[in-house]
Amino acid sequence: MSTIATNIAKVGARIREAAQAVTRDPDEVRLLAVSKTQPADAIRQASSAGLRDFGENYLQEALEKQSELADLPLTWHFIGPIQSNKTKAIAEHFDWVHSVDRLKIAQRLSDQRPASSAPLNICLQVNVSGEASKSGCSPHDVPELARAMAALPRLRLRGLMTIPEPTDDPAEQRAAFARLRSLQDELDLHLDTLSMGMSQDLEAAIAEGATWVRIGTALFGARAYPSQVATVDPSHE
């Protein structure tokens, strides 16, 4: 068994144990493999071990890997900050976008989603910790933004996403994730997705209702950033 396959099995066990600890069905929690900066071969190995969902932060890198791996039945998730000039390619080449935090970006994704494709699944990213360095809308803006995004014709608002301030304190981890869950509970939009939790805090996220956990280092090992992206986006696993 490859190292990646072994790591996938270990993460799967963590997910099952975390879900069972709070009497949740482990099948309610899906594993999103954060494959940014990983070579296509690593994704191929992960696919051979049973993974189908992969998250990418950098558009050009993702498009190159999608082309190289076109023979595989993969679902691609965009999880990085979104610039307006990248929305067309994202709308055309991804199945999910977890990092929508402005109505302008949602409108562009809706307008540019091909009519021949299914509606694009999106999550509204929320900055629950209020960190200036993090993307995400203010919790105060969630109701208005969520309602507006849910009304766009070529999108399907699935839920909320967050990347809280890192901490090793399980109680603080759970409190941050509970804030996101509470925000979603307050919306009368029948949403089914909470995208939250990474390698170091997936147990706390699952305890508070995560349906996607975004895992990179625990699957692929420590990440070496290319110089051109080293300081762009250090927060998405």
C-alpha positions in Angstrom: 0.0 0.0 0.0 1.4 3.4 -0.9 2.0 6.1 1.6 -0.9 8.2 0.2 -3.3 5.1 0.5 -2.1 4.5 4.1 -2.8 8.2 4.9 -6.2 8.0 3.4 -7.0 5.0 5.5 -5.8 6.8 8.7 -7.8 10.0 7.9 -10.9 7.8 7.2 -10.5 6.2 10.6 -10.2 9.6 12.2 -13.4 10.7 10.5 -15.3 7.6 11.6 -14.2 7.9 15.2 -15.0 11.6 15.4 -18.4 11.1 13.9 -19.2 8.1 16.2 -18.0 10.1 19.2 -20.9 12.5 18.7 -23.4 9.8 17.5 -23.3 11.0 13.9 -23.3 8.7 10.8 -19.7 8.8 9.4 -21.2 8.7 5.9 -22.5 12.2 6.5 -18.9 13.5 6.5 -17.1 13.6 3.1 -13.4 13.9 2.6 -12.2 16.6 0.2 -8.5 16.0 -0.6 -6.7 19.3 -0.8 -4.3 18.7 -3.7 -2.9 22.2 -4.4 0.8 22.1 -5.3 0.6 18.3 -5.4 1.6 16.6 -8.7 -1.0 14.9 -10.8 0.6 11.5 -9.9 -0.3 12.1 -6.3 -3.9 12.7 -7.2 -3.9 9.6 -9.4 -2.6 7.6 -6.4 -5.3 9.0 -4.2 -7.9 8.2 -6.8 -6.7 4.6 -7.0 -7.2 4.5 -3.2 -10.9 5.5 -3.6 -10.9 9.3 -3.4 -13.0 11.2 -6.0 -13.1 14.8 -4.6 -10.1 17.1 -5.0 -9.7 20.8 -3.9 -7.5 23.2 -5.7 -6.5 26.8 -4.9 -4.6 28.0 -7.9 -6.5 28.1 -11.2 -3.8 27.5 -13.8 -2.3 24.7 -11.8 -5.7 23.1 -11.4 -6.5 23.4 -15.1 -3.2 21.6 -16.0 -4.0 18.8 -13.7 -7.5 18.5 -14.9 -6.3 18.0 -18.4 -3.7 15.5 -17.4 -6.2 13.5 -15.3 -9.1 13.7 -17.7 -9.3 9.9 -17.9 -10.4 9.7 -14.2 -13.9 10.3 -12.8 -13.0 13.1 -10.5 -15.0 15.9 -8.9 -13.1 19.2 -8.8 -13.6 21.8 -6.0 -12.2 25.3 -6.1 -11.3 26.4 -2.6 -9.0 29.4 -3.0 -9.6 33.2 -3.1 -11.4 34.2 -6.4 -10.3 37.1 -8.6 -12.9 38.5 -11.0 -10.8 37.7 -14.0 -10.8 34.0 -13.0 -14.5 33.4 -12.7 -15.2 32.3 -16.2 -12.6 29.5 -16.1 -13.8 28.4 -12.6 -17.4 28.4 -13.7 -16.5 26.2 -16.7 -14.2 23.7 -15.1 -15.3 23.1 -11.5 -18.1 21.2 -9.9 -18.0 23.0 -6.5 -16.7 26.4 -5.3 -16.3 26.7 -1.6 -14.8 30.2 -1.4 -17.5 32.6 -2.7 -17.5 35.6 -0.3 -18.9 38.4 -2.5 -22.1 38.8 -4.4 -20.2 40.2 -7.4 -18.2 36.9 -7.7 -21.4 34.8 -7.3 -23.1 36.8 -10.1 -20.2 36.3 -12.4 -20.1 32.6 -11.7 -23.8 32.3 -12.4 -23.6 34.3 -15.6 -20.6 32.4 -16.9 -21.7 28.8 -15.9 -22.3 27.0 -19.2 -26.0 26.2 -19.9 -25.0 22.7 -20.7 -23.6 22.1 -17.2 -25.4 21.4 -14.0 -25.8 24.4 -11.7 -22.5 25.1 -9.9 -22.5 24.0 -6.3 -21.2 26.9 -4.1 -20.5 27.7 -0.4 -20.5 31.1 1.1 -17.2 31.6 2.9 -17.6 33.3 6.3 -14.7 34.8 8.3 -15.9 33.7 11.7 -12.7 34.8 13.5 -12.6 38.3 12.0 -9.0 37.9 10.8 -7.9 40.7 8.5 -5.7 38.2 6.6 -8.5 35.8 5.8 -11.0 35.8 3.0 -14.7 35.5 3.9 -17.7 37.7 4.5 -18.6 39.1 7.9 -21.0 36.9 9.9 -23.4 39.9 10.0 -23.6 39.9 6.2 -24.5 36.2 5.9 -28.3 36.4 5.8 -28.4 39.0 3.0 -25.6 37.4 0.9 -27.0 33.9 1.3 -30.5 34.9 0.1 -29.1 36.8 -2.9 -26.8 33.9 -3.9 -29.5 31.3 -3.5 -31.6 33.2 -6.0 -29.0 33.2 -8.8 -30.1 30.9 -11.7 -26.9 28.9 -12.6 -25.8 28.3 -9.0 -26.9 26.1 -6.2 -26.0 27.5 -2.8 -25.2 24.4 -0.7 -24.0 25.9 2.6 -21.3 27.8 4.4 -17.5 27.4 4.6 -15.0 28.8 7.1 -11.3 28.7 8.0 -11.1 29.9 11.6 -8.1 31.2 13.3 -5.7 28.3 14.1 -5.6 27.1 17.7 -4.6 23.9 19.4 -7.4 24.3 22.0 -10.2 21.9 21.2 -12.8 24.0 23.0 -11.8 27.1 20.9 -11.9 25.0 17.7 -15.4 23.8 18.5 -16.6 27.3 19.4 -15.5 28.7 16.0 -17.2 25.9 14.1 -20.3 26.2 16.2 -20.6 29.8 15.1 -20.7 28.7 11.5 -23.3 26.0 12.2 -25.4 28.6 14.1 -25.3 31.0 11.2 -26.5 28.2 8.9 -29.2 27.1 11.3 -30.6 30.6 11.3 -31.0 30.6 7.5 -34.3 29.3 6.2 -32.8 28.1 2.9 -32.6 24.3 3.4 -28.8 24.1 3.0 -27.1 20.8 3.5 -23.3 21.7 3.6 -20.9 22.8 6.2 -17.4 22.9 4.7 -15.1 23.2 7.7 -12.2 21.4 9.4 -8.7 20.6 8.2 -5.9 18.2 9.2 -5.4 19.6 12.6 -9.0 20.2 13.7 -11.2 17.8 11.8 -12.5 16.2 15.0 -13.8 19.5 16.3 -15.4 20.3 13.0 -17.2 17.0 12.8 -18.4 17.4 16.3 -20.1 20.7 15.2 -21.7 19.3 12.1 -19.1 19.4 9.3 -20.2 17.7 6.1 -17.0 18.3 4.1 -13.6 18.2 5.8 -10.8 19.7 3.6 -7.6 17.6 4.2 -4.2 18.2 2.6 -1.2 17.6 4.8 -2.6 14.5 6.6 -3.0 12.9 3.2 -0.1 14.1 1.1 2.5 15.2 3.7 4.0 18.6 4.2 3.6 20.9 1.3 6.4 22.7 -0.5 5.1 25.9 -2.1 6.4 27.2 -5.4 8.0 30.6 -5.0 5.3 32.3 -7.0 2.5 31.2 -4.6 4.3 30.9 -1.3 2.7 34.0 0.2 -0.6 34.1 -1.6 -2.8 31.7 0.2 -1.3 29.9 3.3 -4.7 29.3 5.0 -6.5 26.6 3.0 -4.9 23.4 4.4 
